């Protein structure tokens, strides 16, 4: 794209997609973007402000570290199950592993929530049954419960 077609809106689109650092933008856009930014510094500051703030927040965020032992156990389990990951690009294995860990955590949370909720609902049904039985037979709840 050439400098004549670069606009504040296009700069904002690129910043939203690629961040506030022009060096991260697609190679074909960089030269025109740099020229536009140099020619329109105030507009560029407006267009890039949020992206630069987001970049700074992401750079300051702590990096999650997974223990090597857990990683090795997960990989060994996958290999034992006959699964193989072929990396189409270098970070694919790590991305797939992190995605799988997220799904596993969500599944565990669902099981815990379901077990807790089902126990509570079963208890409520038992209480309702006792109270219904007491009201139908004309007995008080101490006579029904023993």
C-alpha positions as CSV (number, residue, x, y, z in Angstrom):
1,X,0.0,0.0,0.0
2,X,1.4,3.4,-0.8
3,X,1.5,6.5,1.4
4,X,-1.3,8.3,-0.6
5,X,-3.8,5.7,0.4
6,X,-2.8,5.4,4.1
7,X,-5.3,7.1,6.4
8,X,-5.9,7.5,10.1
9,X,-8.6,4.8,9.9
10,X,-6.2,2.4,8.2
11,X,-3.5,3.1,10.8
12,X,-6.1,2.4,13.5
13,X,-7.1,-0.9,11.8
14,X,-3.4,-2.0,11.6
15,X,-2.8,-1.0,15.2
16,X,-5.8,-2.9,16.4
17,X,-4.8,-6.0,14.5
18,X,-1.0,-5.9,15.0
19,X,-0.4,-3.6,18.0
20,X,1.2,-0.2,18.3
21,X,4.7,-1.1,17.1
22,X,4.9,-0.7,13.4
23,X,7.8,-3.2,13.3
24,X,5.2,-5.9,13.9
25,X,2.9,-4.9,11.1
26,X,2.9,-6.7,7.7
27,X,5.9,-5.8,5.7
28,X,3.9,-4.4,2.8
29,X,2.2,-1.8,5.1
30,X,5.2,-0.6,7.2
31,X,6.8,1.9,4.8
32,X,3.6,3.7,4.0
33,X,2.5,3.6,7.6
34,X,5.8,5.1,8.8
35,X,5.6,7.9,6.2
36,X,2.0,8.7,7.3
37,X,2.9,8.6,11.0
38,X,5.8,11.0,10.4
39,X,3.6,13.4,8.3
40,X,0.7,13.3,10.8
41,X,2.2,12.9,14.4
42,X,-0.9,14.1,16.3
43,X,-3.3,11.9,14.4
44,X,-0.9,9.0,14.7
45,X,-0.8,9.4,18.4
46,X,-4.6,9.3,18.5
47,X,-4.7,6.2,16.3
48,X,-2.0,4.3,18.1
49,X,-2.7,5.3,21.7
50,X,-5.0,2.3,22.6
51,X,-2.8,-0.2,20.8
52,X,0.3,1.0,22.6
53,X,-1.5,0.9,26.0
54,X,-2.6,-2.7,25.3
55,X,0.9,-3.6,24.2
56,X,2.3,-2.2,27.5
57,X,-0.3,-4.1,29.6
58,X,0.5,-7.4,27.8
59,X,4.2,-6.8,28.2
60,X,3.7,-6.2,31.9
61,X,1.5,-9.2,32.5
62,X,3.1,-12.2,34.2
63,X,4.0,-15.2,32.0
64,X,2.4,-18.4,33.0
65,X,4.9,-21.1,33.6
66,X,4.0,-24.8,33.4
67,X,6.3,-27.2,35.2
68,X,8.4,-29.5,33.1
69,X,7.1,-32.5,35.0
70,X,3.5,-31.8,34.2
71,X,4.3,-31.1,30.5
72,X,6.2,-34.4,30.3
73,X,3.3,-36.3,31.9
74,X,0.8,-34.9,29.5
75,X,3.0,-35.6,26.5
76,X,3.7,-39.1,27.7
77,X,0.0,-39.7,28.3
78,X,-0.8,-38.5,24.7
79,X,1.9,-40.6,23.2
80,X,0.7,-43.6,25.2
81,X,-2.8,-43.0,23.8
82,X,-1.3,-43.1,20.3
83,X,-1.6,-39.3,19.6
84,X,1.1,-37.5,17.7
85,X,1.5,-33.8,17.1
86,X,3.2,-32.8,13.8
87,X,4.3,-29.2,14.1
88,X,3.3,-27.2,11.0
89,X,5.1,-24.2,12.6
90,X,7.4,-24.1,15.6
91,X,5.0,-23.0,18.4
92,X,2.2,-25.4,17.5
93,X,3.0,-28.0,20.1
94,X,3.0,-25.4,22.9
95,X,-0.2,-23.8,21.6
96,X,-2.0,-27.2,21.4
97,X,-0.7,-28.1,24.9
98,X,-1.9,-24.9,26.5
99,X,-5.3,-25.2,24.7
100,X,-5.6,-28.8,26.0
101,X,-4.7,-27.7,29.5
102,X,-7.4,-25.0,29.4
103,X,-10.0,-27.5,28.2
104,X,-8.9,-29.9,31.0
105,X,-9.3,-27.2,33.6
106,X,-12.7,-26.3,32.3
107,X,-13.8,-29.9,32.4
108,X,-12.6,-30.4,36.0
109,X,-14.4,-27.3,37.0
110,X,-17.6,-28.6,35.4
111,X,-17.3,-31.9,37.1
112,X,-16.8,-30.2,40.5
113,X,-19.7,-27.8,39.9
114,X,-21.9,-30.6,38.7
115,X,-21.2,-32.9,41.7
116,X,-21.8,-30.0,44.1
117,X,-25.0,-29.0,42.5
118,X,-26.4,-32.5,42.1
119,X,-25.7,-33.3,45.7
120,X,-27.5,-30.1,46.7
121,X,-30.5,-30.8,44.4
122,X,-30.8,-34.4,45.7
123,X,-30.9,-33.2,49.3
124,X,-33.6,-30.6,48.4
125,X,-35.7,-33.4,46.8
126,X,-35.4,-35.5,49.9
127,X,-36.5,-32.7,52.1
128,X,-39.5,-31.9,49.8
129,X,-40.4,-35.6,49.8
130,X,-40.4,-35.8,53.6
131,X,-42.5,-32.6,53.9
132,X,-45.0,-33.8,51.3
133,X,-45.3,-37.2,53.1
134,X,-45.8,-35.4,56.4
135,X,-48.5,-33.1,55.0
136,X,-50.3,-36.0,53.2
137,X,-50.4,-38.3,56.3
138,X,-51.2,-35.5,58.7
139,X,-48.1,-36.3,60.7
140,X,-45.6,-33.8,61.9
141,X,-42.1,-33.9,60.5
142,X,-40.6,-35.5,63.7
143,X,-42.9,-38.5,63.4
144,X,-41.9,-38.9,59.7
145,X,-38.2,-38.4,60.3
146,X,-38.2,-40.6,63.4
